[in-house]
Amino acid sequence: MTAEAFRKLALALADVVEGAHMGKADFRTGGRIFATLPGEAVGVVLLTPEQQRVVIDTAPSMFAPVKGGWGEKGATQVVLEKVSVARAKDALKLAWSNRAKPPPRRRRAPG
């Protein structure tokens, strides 16, 4: 898969716009980033740590945690030259669904 193919898959999801974060392409829904394209070889999807474990366990040659704290929180690299279109699409949909939900409302303290 190419970076352009990853971009097209991300943009095909509902209500997605492409932006930039720290000079790299990002993909947002509802103003919230769910994936980035930091280069030609790797994409990144923002998963939960549990989702990340499942994705990596089922396709370890295609996915890896991002190094450092972001990776511990679920940020997952997508190895573009190895990932299938179906796996990339599934990972993007999962990341999109995590961000497409409105954030929970904060409850006001009584009084």
ZAMARGU-4260 file (C-alpha; in steps of 0.2 Angstrom, whole numbers, plus 5000, padded with zeros to 4 digits):
<rodrens>
0) 5000/5000/5000 | 5006/5018/4996 | 5004/5033/5007 | 4992/5040/4994 | 4981/5024/4996
5) 4981/5026/5015 | 4976/5044/5013 | 4961/5039/5001 | 4955/5026/5013 | 4955/5038/5027
10) 4946/5052/5017 | 4933/5039/5012 | 4926/5038/5029 | 4911/5049/5034 | 4915/5067/5039
15) 4934/5066/5037 | 4945/5081/5033 | 4963/5081/5030 | 4973/5093/5040 | 4991/5095/5047
20) 4999/5092/5064 | 5017/5096/5066 | 5020/5097/5048 | 5013/5080/5045 | 4996/5075/5037
25) 4982/5070/5049 | 4964/5065/5047 | 4950/5071/5058 | 4932/5068/5061 | 4923/5080/5072
30) 4939/5090/5074 | 4947/5075/5082 | 4963/5067/5075 | 4961/5048/5072 | 4975/5044/5060
35) 4991/5053/5054 | 5003/5050/5039 | 5020/5055/5045 | 5029/5048/5030 | 5029/5037/5014
40) 5032/5021/5024 | 5021/5022/5039 | 5004/5028/5044 | 4997/5029/5062 | 4980/5025/5069
45) 4974/5030/5086 | 4967/5015/5095 | 4964/5010/5113 | 4978/5000/5121 | 4966/4985/5120
50) 4962/4987/5102 | 4981/4989/5098 | 4985/4973/5106 | 4972/4964/5096 | 4978/4972/5080
55) 4996/4968/5083 | 4993/4951/5089 | 4983/4947/5073 | 4995/4955/5061 | 5012/4958/5069
60) 5021/4962/5052 | 5008/4975/5048 | 5006/4984/5064 | 5018/4990/5079 | 5015/5002/5093
65) 5022/5019/5091 | 5038/5021/5102 | 5036/5030/5119 | 5021/5036/5128 | 5009/5038/5113
70) 5012/5020/5109 | 5007/5015/5127 | 4991/5024/5124 | 4987/5015/5108 | 4995/5025/5094
75) 4999/5011/5082 | 5010/5011/5066 | 5004/5004/5050 | 5018/4997/5040 | 5012/5003/5023
80) 5022/4991/5012 | 5016/4976/5022 | 4998/4980/5026 | 4984/4974/5016 | 4970/4986/5010
85) 4957/4976/5020 | 4968/4977/5036 | 4972/4995/5034 | 4953/4999/5031 | 4948/4990/5047
90) 4961/4999/5057 | 4956/5016/5050 | 4938/5012/5053 | 4942/5007/5071 | 4952/5023/5075
95) 4938/5033/5066 | 4925/5025/5077 | 4934/5030/5093 | 4935/5048/5088 | 4918/5050/5079
100) 4908/5047/5095 | 4905/5064/5104 | 4916/5065/5120 | 4906/5062/5136 | 4898/5077/5144
105) 4905/5082/5160 | 4893/5082/5174 | 4891/5098/5184 | 4893/5096/5203 | 4877/5099/5212
110) 4874/5115/5220
</rodrens>
